[in-house]
């Protein structure tokens, strides 16, 4: 009777250990790097001798290649196929190299998984290939494991190592779509597909990783080889290519309610902003502009796969003011500035054929403008040069950088501006190519428009004898006063049913002034052709008390003194009774 060797009953991997030709590895490793077309596998014929993944200072017998994965614009990844034989879409290669640190016997099932992508474009077959003669003179390669089952469209695939072949610990195994070749430059790297759905933000960051999650001997019926299991390694870095409205400080600017400006020039009150007499300090406010500076970045130069903007790509923008800025006040966009005097130039149309943008009091009412993306991401060069301020450690370092200036602008020298409102600018980057991922809508509080004084609102006055408003100025300088007036009408926006900035003269320092309502209304009619009430509401709509009255009005006073030093009182005469006295205040902060 023939004697059966006991060693024949021991699993192949253990046999290899007993034979003294295996390392006692604790994990497998990946090397991922990119380079020019026909990229050779680094140290392809060199056995890695470590029992774990060591220093990544270059592929050798004791160290690993540094990780250098491909970089991809997130906006591209709605349904993007990546061929690692041309990661830039042209001719740059990326190798994925798997290195077990324990021998893998023939017939082992090795399971590999991707996160963030699926395998794609591999004709349902991927091989693990090694240098055919180790450290010998030849550089031809051969497959020692091949995929078993479906590959393309899968995130997890299984390799079956070749029967009768033990893959030695430390062998560098490259992923390839072909099984043999003359040398490692002929290896055909694999392909994947990335399908993201979430809209893009500045902070969007994704990745594709690969891991070897198990290596089961004896056709999947044996034990798991720990030295063949590799933790997840990034093979593609995905991040947003475009940054819109990056940085910027809300432009807080006051409307000038006085009759002269900082250069002592006579002006019509509320036709200019308050600006500095020093021209070098006009970066936020000029005579006619309240300026918000922000930046736009295009990181395409730092990415392997990127979008090239075309005329079909737009920055969708809306400008929302929480109260009416004034009929002549618009939003302008400028692409260059001269810091020495705040001059803006290279105006960008808010939309092809439209120079300035209008405001809406709500987002639903605000016009949507399609600003050319090429305009906002392309620097102009007519005024001051611009340089990217991003630190070397920032992902914005090396990006194309452009500064834009959004200016709330009085487009008429005689246009009277309103004040005490905020502007929120809503925006989203919208690509003309449907496969690209548009940016999420976002908004910035770009402007806060105030006034250089106090604002006193009198909701109700009667145009009759004995009715007056008394305004007190506790400041140590005199102050100018203007008033806005409207009455009761079917549409106060029609004609001159509402008038603004009626000049009332000045109130002396530490003094008060009284304005009788009949005289005040006369001034509104004389200066601004105020129409008052027009017969107003229909009784059938609002009841028997609904008829408007041409004697009733609402007043808003603007006083060019600090608001905590200005206050007033409204007095309404009541025939046969006591007069009504109502305090009139701004948003004062009183101190004892």
C-alpha positions in Angstrom: 0.0 0.0 0.0 1.4 3.3 -1.1 2.1 5.7 1.8 0.5 9.2 1.5 2.7 12.1 2.5 1.3 14.0 5.5 2.5 17.2 4.0 0.3 16.7 1.0 -2.7 17.2 3.3 -1.6 20.6 4.5 -3.0 23.6 2.6 -0.7 25.1 0.0 0.0 28.4 1.8 1.1 26.5 5.0 3.3 24.3 2.9 5.0 27.4 1.5 5.7 28.6 4.9 7.2 25.3 6.0 9.3 25.4 2.9 10.8 28.7 4.1 9.9 30.9 1.1 7.2 33.2 2.6 7.2 36.3 4.7 4.8 36.5 7.6 3.0 39.6 6.3 0.4 41.5 8.2 -1.2 43.4 5.4 -1.1 43.9 1.6 -0.2 47.3 0.1 -1.2 49.4 -2.9 1.0 51.7 -5.0 -0.8 54.3 -7.0 1.0 56.8 -9.3 0.7 58.5 -12.6 3.0 59.6 -15.4 3.5 60.0 -19.1 2.0 57.7 -21.7 3.4 54.1 -21.7 4.3 54.5 -18.1 6.5 51.6 -16.8 5.7 50.0 -13.4 8.3 51.1 -10.9 10.5 48.4 -9.5 8.4 45.8 -11.3 11.0 43.1 -10.9 11.9 44.0 -7.3 10.4 42.1 -4.4 9.1 44.2 -1.5 10.5 42.7 1.6 8.4 44.4 4.3 5.7 42.6 6.3 3.5 45.7 6.3 3.2 48.9 4.3 6.3 51.0 5.1 7.7 54.3 4.0 6.6 55.7 0.7 9.8 57.2 -0.5 10.1 55.3 -3.8 9.5 51.8 -5.0 12.3 49.5 -3.9 12.8 46.3 -1.9 12.2 48.1 1.4 10.0 51.1 0.5 6.9 51.8 -1.5 6.1 54.3 -4.3 4.6 57.6 -3.1 0.9 57.9 -3.7 0.1 60.2 -6.6 -3.5 59.6 -7.6 -5.4 61.4 -10.4 -7.4 64.6 -9.6 -10.8 65.1 -11.1 -13.2 68.0 -11.2 -16.4 67.1 -9.2 -18.5 69.0 -11.7 -17.5 66.4 -14.4 -18.5 63.3 -12.4 -22.2 63.1 -13.1 -21.5 60.1 -15.4 -17.8 60.1 -16.1 -15.8 57.2 -17.4 -12.1 57.3 -16.4 -9.6 55.2 -18.4 -6.4 55.0 -16.3 -4.6 54.6 -19.6 -5.5 58.3 -20.2 -6.6 59.9 -17.0 -6.4 63.4 -18.5 -8.5 62.2 -21.5 -5.4 62.2 -23.7 -2.3 60.2 -22.8 -1.4 60.3 -19.1 -1.3 56.9 -17.4 -2.0 55.8 -13.8 -0.9 52.4 -12.4 -2.6 50.6 -9.6 -0.1 48.0 -8.1 -1.1 45.4 -5.5 1.6 43.9 -3.2 0.8 41.0 -0.9 3.2 40.5 2.0 2.4 36.8 2.4 2.5 34.2 -0.3 -0.8 33.6 -2.1 -1.2 30.0 -3.4 -2.9 29.0 -6.6 -6.7 28.8 -6.5 -7.1 31.6 -4.0 -10.1 33.9 -4.4 -9.1 37.5 -4.0 -11.9 40.0 -3.6 -11.3 43.7 -4.5 -13.7 46.5 -4.0 -14.1 50.1 -5.1 -15.9 52.9 -3.2 -17.1 55.9 -5.1 -17.0 54.3 -8.5 -17.7 51.1 -10.5 -15.4 49.2 -12.8 -16.0 50.3 -16.4 -14.6 49.8 -19.9 -12.7 46.6 -19.1 -14.5 44.2 -21.4 -15.4 42.3 -18.2 -11.9 41.0 -17.7 -9.0 42.4 -15.5 -5.7 40.7 -14.8 -3.1 41.0 -12.1 0.2 40.8 -13.9 3.8 40.4 -12.7 7.2 40.5 -14.2 7.7 37.1 -15.8 11.2 36.4 -14.7 11.5 38.4 -11.5 14.9 40.0 -11.3 16.0 38.5 -14.6 17.1 40.4 -17.7 13.7 40.2 -19.4 10.9 42.6 -18.6 8.0 40.8 -20.2 4.9 40.3 -17.9 2.3 37.6 -17.4 -1.0 37.2 -15.6 -1.0 35.3 -12.3 -4.6 36.1 -11.4 -7.7 37.0 -13.5 -11.2 38.3 -12.7 -13.9 35.7 -12.2 -17.4 36.8 -13.1 -18.8 40.2 -14.1 -16.5 43.2 -13.8 -17.9 46.2 -15.6 -20.8 47.9 -13.7 -19.6 46.2 -10.5 -17.9 47.9 -7.5 -16.7 44.6 -6.1 -15.0 41.9 -8.2 -13.2 38.6 -7.5 -9.9 37.4 -8.8 -8.9 33.8 -9.0 -5.2 33.1 -8.8 -3.8 30.7 -11.4 -3.7 27.0 -10.4 -0.3 25.7 -9.6 1.2 29.2 -9.3 2.1 30.6 -5.9 2.4 34.4 -5.9 5.4 35.2 -3.8 5.2 37.7 -1.0 6.3 41.1 -2.0 5.5 40.6 -5.7 4.3 43.8 -7.4 1.1 43.0 -9.3 -0.2 45.6 -11.7 -3.9 45.8 -12.7 -4.2 45.3 -16.5 -6.7 44.7 -19.2 -4.2 42.5 -21.0 -2.6 39.4 -19.6 0.8 39.4 -21.4 3.2 41.8 -23.0 6.8 42.5 -23.9 7.4 44.9 -21.0 5.6 46.9 -18.3 5.1 49.9 -20.6 2.6 47.7 -22.6 0.4 47.2 -19.5 -3.1 48.5 -20.2 -4.4 50.1 -17.0 -8.1 49.5 -16.1 -11.1 51.8 -16.3 -13.8 53.0 -13.8 -17.0 55.1 -14.0 -18.0 57.7 -11.4 -21.6 58.8 -11.0 -22.2 61.5 -8.5 -25.6 63.3 -8.1 -25.3 66.0 -5.4 -24.9 69.6 -6.6 -21.5 71.1 -6.3 -20.3 73.4 -3.4 -16.9 74.9 -2.7 -16.3 72.3 -0.1 -17.3 69.3 -2.1 -14.7 66.6 -1.7 -15.1 63.0 -2.8 -12.7 60.2 -3.6 -12.5 56.7 -5.2 -10.7 54.1 -3.2 -9.7 50.5 -3.8 -9.3 47.8 -1.1 -8.5 44.1 -1.1 -11.1 42.9 1.4 -10.4 39.1 1.5 -8.1 36.4 0.1 -9.6 33.0 0.7 -7.5 30.0 -0.2 -8.7 26.7 -1.8 -11.2 28.3 -4.2 -12.8 30.3 -1.4 -13.2 27.3 1.0 -10.0 27.8 3.0 -8.8 30.6 5.2 -8.3 34.3 4.8 -4.7 35.3 4.1 -4.1 38.4 6.3 -1.0 39.5 4.4 -3.1 39.6 1.2 -5.8 41.9 2.6 -5.2 45.6 1.9 -7.0 48.6 3.5 -8.6 51.2 1.3 -6.3 53.3 -0.8 -7.4 56.4 -2.7 -7.0 56.1 -6.5 -8.9 59.3 -7.5 -9.3 62.6 -5.7 -12.5 64.5 -6.7 -13.1 68.1 -5.7 -14.8 71.2 -7.1 -13.1 73.0 -9.9 -14.8 76.3 -9.6 -15.2 78.6 -6.6 -17.7 81.5 -6.9 -18.0 84.5 -4.6 -15.1 83.2 -2.5 -14.4 85.6 0.4 -15.6 89.1 0.5 -16.8 91.4 3.3 -20.3 93.0 3.1 -20.0 96.5 1.8 -21.6 98.7 4.5 -22.1 102.1 2.9 -24.3 105.1 3.8 -26.4 107.3 1.5 -25.4 110.9 1.9 -28.5 112.8 3.1 -26.6 116.1 3.2 -26.5 118.8 0.6 -22.7 118.6 0.2 -20.3 115.8 -0.1 -16.9 115.0 1.4 -15.2 117.3 -1.1 -17.4 120.2 -0.1 -19.3 120.1 -3.4 -22.9 121.0 -3.4 -25.1 118.1 -4.2 -28.8 117.1 -4.1 -29.3 115.1 -0.9 -29.4 111.4 -1.3 -28.0 111.3 -4.9 -24.5 110.2 -3.6 -23.0 107.8 -1.2 -20.8 108.9 1.7 -17.2 108.5 0.5 -13.8 109.5 1.8 -12.1 112.7 0.7 -8.9 110.8 0.4 -9.1 109.1 -3.1 -6.9 106.2 -1.9 -9.7 105.2 0.6 -12.5 104.7 -1.9 -12.3 100.9 -2.2 -15.7 100.3 -0.8 -17.6 103.6 -1.5 -17.3 106.2 -4.2 -19.8 109.0 -5.1 -22.1 106.6 -7.0 -21.0 103.1 -6.0 -21.1 100.8 -3.0 -18.5 98.2 -3.9 -18.4 94.5 -2.8 -15.2 92.8 -3.7 -15.1 89.0 -4.1 -13.0 86.3 -5.9 -13.6 83.6 -8.4 -11.2 80.6 -8.8 -10.8 78.1 -11.6 -8.7 75.1 -10.4 -8.5 73.5 -13.8 -4.7 73.9 -14.0 -4.3 71.8 -10.9 -6.6 68.9 -12.1 -6.0 66.0 -14.4 -9.6 66.1 -15.6 -11.3 69.4 -15.9 -14.0 71.5 -17.6 -13.2 74.0 -20.2 -15.8 76.8 -20.0 -17.8 77.8 -23.1 -20.3 80.4 -24.0 -23.0 78.0 -22.9 -21.9 78.1 -19.2 -23.4 80.8 -17.0 -23.4 82.2 -13.5 -27.1 82.6 -12.7 -27.5 85.6 -10.4 -30.3 87.4 -8.6 -30.2 90.6 -6.6 -32.6 90.8 -3.7 -33.0 94.0 -1.7 -35.2 94.0 1.4 -36.6 97.4 0.6 -36.7 99.5 -2.6 -33.2 100.9 -3.4 -34.6 103.6 -5.7 -35.6 103.7 -9.3 -32.1 104.7 -10.6 -30.2 102.3 -8.4 -28.9 99.2 -10.1 -26.2 96.5 -9.7 -23.1 96.7 -11.8 -20.3 94.1 -12.2 -16.7 95.1 -12.9 -13.7 93.1 -13.6 -10.8 95.4 -12.6 -10.1 98.1 -10.2 -7.5 100.8 -9.6 -6.8 100.8 -5.8 -5.2 104.3 -5.9 -8.6 105.9 -6.3 -11.2 103.1 -6.3 -11.9 103.4 -10.0 -13.7 100.4 -11.5 -13.4 99.3 -15.1 -14.0 96.4 -17.5 -17.7 96.3 -16.8 -19.3 92.8 -17.2 -22.8 92.6 -18.5 -25.1 91.0 -16.0 -26.4 89.1 -19.0 -25.5 89.4 -22.7 -27.2 92.6 -23.9 -28.0 93.8 -20.3 -25.5 96.1 -18.6 -26.9 96.6 -15.2 -29.1 94.3 -13.0 -32.3 95.3 -11.2 -33.3 94.3 -7.7 -36.3 92.3 -6.5 -37.9 92.8 -3.1 -38.2 89.0 -2.9 -36.3 86.2 -4.5 -39.4 85.2 -6.5 -39.7 88.8 -7.9 -36.0 89.3 -8.7 -34.9 88.9 -12.3 -32.6 86.0 -13.1 -29.5 87.0 -15.0 -27.2 84.6 -16.9 -23.8 86.2 -16.6 -21.2 84.6 -18.9 -19.0 82.2 -16.8 -16.1 83.0 -19.1 -16.4 86.7 -18.1 -16.4 86.1 -14.3 -13.6 83.5 -14.3 -11.3 85.4 -16.7 -9.2 88.2 -15.3 -9.1 91.6 -17.0 -5.8 93.4 -17.2 -6.6 97.1 -17.9 -6.1 98.3 -14.3 -4.3 96.8 -11.2 -2.7 93.3 -11.6 -4.3 90.6 -9.5 -2.4 87.7 -7.9 -3.8 84.5 -6.2 -3.5 85.0 -2.4 -4.0 81.4 -1.5 -1.4 79.8 0.7 0.9 77.0 -0.6 -1.1 74.5 1.5 -4.4 75.6 0.1 -6.2 73.6 -2.7 -6.7 77.0 -4.3 -3.0 77.5 -4.8 -2.1 77.4 -8.5 -5.7 78.1 -9.5 -6.6 80.8 -12.0 -7.7 83.8 -9.9 -10.1 86.6 -10.7 -11.4 89.5 -8.6 -14.9 90.9 -9.4 -16.6 93.9 -8.0 -20.3 94.0 -7.5 -21.3 97.7 -7.2 -24.7 99.0 -6.1 -24.7 102.0 -8.4 -26.7 105.2 -8.7 -27.0 105.4 -12.5 -28.3 109.0 -12.6 -26.7 112.1 -11.1 -30.1 113.3 -10.1 -31.6 110.1 -8.9 -32.6 110.1 -5.3 -31.6 106.9 -3.5 -33.4 105.1 -0.7 -31.5 103.6 2.3 -31.7 101.2 5.2 -31.8 98.0 3.2 -29.6 94.9 2.7 -28.8 93.3 -0.7 -28.4 89.5 -0.8 -26.9 88.2 -4.0 -28.1 84.7 -5.0 -25.9 82.7 -7.5 -25.4 79.3 -9.0 -22.9 78.1 -11.6 -25.0 76.5 -14.4 -23.3 74.5 -17.2 -24.6 74.1 -20.7 -23.6 70.5 -20.8 -26.3 68.4 -19.0 -23.8 65.7 -18.0 -22.0 68.2 -15.8 -23.0 68.8 -12.2 -24.2 72.3 -11.6 -23.4 74.2 -8.4 -25.8 74.4 -5.5 -27.6 77.8 -5.2 -25.9 80.0 -2.6 -26.2 83.6 -1.5 -24.1 86.3 0.1 -25.1 89.4 2.0 -23.1 91.7 -0.4 -24.3 95.1 0.7 -25.8 97.0 3.7 -27.0 100.4 2.6 -27.6 102.9 5.4 -27.7 106.7 5.8 -25.5 109.2 7.5 -28.2 110.2 10.0 -31.3 109.4 11.9 -34.6 108.2 10.3 -37.8 109.2 12.0 -41.1 107.6 10.8 -44.4 109.3 11.5 -47.1 106.7 10.3 -50.0 109.2 10.5 -50.4 112.9 10.2 -53.4 115.1 9.3 -53.1 118.0 6.9 -55.0 120.5 9.1 -54.3 123.5 11.3 -52.6 122.7 14.6 -51.0 119.4 13.4 -47.2 119.5 13.6 -44.0 117.4 14.0 -41.3 118.7 16.3 -37.7 117.4 15.7 -34.9 117.7 18.2 -31.2 117.7 17.5 -29.0 117.1 20.5 -25.8 116.9 18.5 -23.2 119.6 18.7 -23.5 120.3 15.0 -26.4 121.4 12.9 -28.2 118.8 10.8 -30.1 118.9 7.5 -33.6 117.5 7.3 -35.5 115.9 4.3 -38.8 114.1 4.3 -40.5 111.4 2.2 -44.3 111.7 1.9 -47.1 109.4 0.7 -50.8 109.3 1.3 -53.7 107.0 0.6 -54.0 105.8 -2.9 -54.8 102.8 -5.1 -51.1 102.6 -6.1 -48.4 104.6 -4.4 -45.9 103.7 -7.0 -47.8 105.6 -9.7 -46.6 109.1 -10.7 -45.8 111.3 -7.7 -48.1 109.8 -5.2 -45.0 109.2 -3.2 -42.1 111.7 -3.2 -38.7 111.5 -1.6 -36.1 113.9 -0.2 -38.2 117.0 0.1 -35.8 119.6 1.5 -36.9 121.1 4.8 -33.7 123.0 5.7 -31.7 122.5 8.9 -32.0 122.1 12.6 -29.5 124.0 14.7 -27.1 122.2 17.1 -28.7 121.6 20.5 -32.0 122.8 19.2 -35.5 121.8 17.9 -37.6 122.7 14.9 -41.3 122.5 14.3 -42.9 121.6 11.0 -46.6 122.3 10.6 -48.2 119.6 8.4 -50.0 122.0 6.0 -46.8 123.8 5.3 -44.9 120.6 4.9 -47.4 119.3 2.3 -47.1 122.6 0.4 -43.3 122.0 0.2 -43.9 118.5 -1.1 -46.2 119.8 -3.8 -43.9 122.7 -4.7 -40.6 120.8 -4.8 -41.7 117.4 -6.1 -45.3 117.9 -7.5 -46.7 115.6 -4.8 -50.1 114.3 -5.9 -51.3 113.2 -2.4 -54.3 110.9 -2.3 -56.3 110.0 -5.4 -59.7 108.7 -4.1 -58.2 105.5 -3.1 -60.0 102.3 -2.2 -63.3 100.9 -3.3 -65.9 100.7 -0.5 -67.1 97.4 -1.8 -63.7 95.9 -1.3 -62.9 97.2 2.2 -66.1 98.3 3.8 -67.8 101.6 4.5 -64.8 103.1 6.3 -62.5 102.4 3.4 -62.7 105.7 1.5 -59.3 107.4 1.4 -58.8 110.9 2.7 -56.5 113.4 1.0 -55.7 114.9 4.4 -54.0 111.8 5.8 -50.3 111.2 5.1 -47.3 109.2 6.2 -43.9 110.9 6.7 -40.3 109.7 6.9 -37.8 112.3 8.1 -34.0 111.9 7.5 -31.8 114.0 9.9 -28.1 114.1 9.3 -27.0 113.7 12.9 -26.3 110.6 15.0 -29.5 108.7 15.5 -29.1 108.5 19.3 -29.0 112.3 19.4 -32.2 112.8 17.3 -35.8 112.4 18.4 -39.1 113.9 17.7 -42.8 114.1 18.6 -45.9 114.2 16.4 -48.9 116.3 17.7 -52.4 115.7 16.3 -55.1 118.3 17.2 -58.4 116.8 18.1 -61.4 119.2 18.0 -63.2 119.3 21.3 -60.7 116.9 23.0 -57.1 116.6 24.1 -54.4 116.7 21.5 -52.7 113.4 20.6 -48.9 113.4 21.3 -46.8 110.5 19.9 -43.0 110.2 20.4 -41.1 109.5 17.1 -37.7 107.7 17.4 -35.1 105.9 15.3 -33.7 102.6 16.5 -32.1 104.5 19.4 -29.9 103.0 22.1 -30.5 105.2 25.1 -27.9 105.6 27.8 -28.5 107.1 31.3 
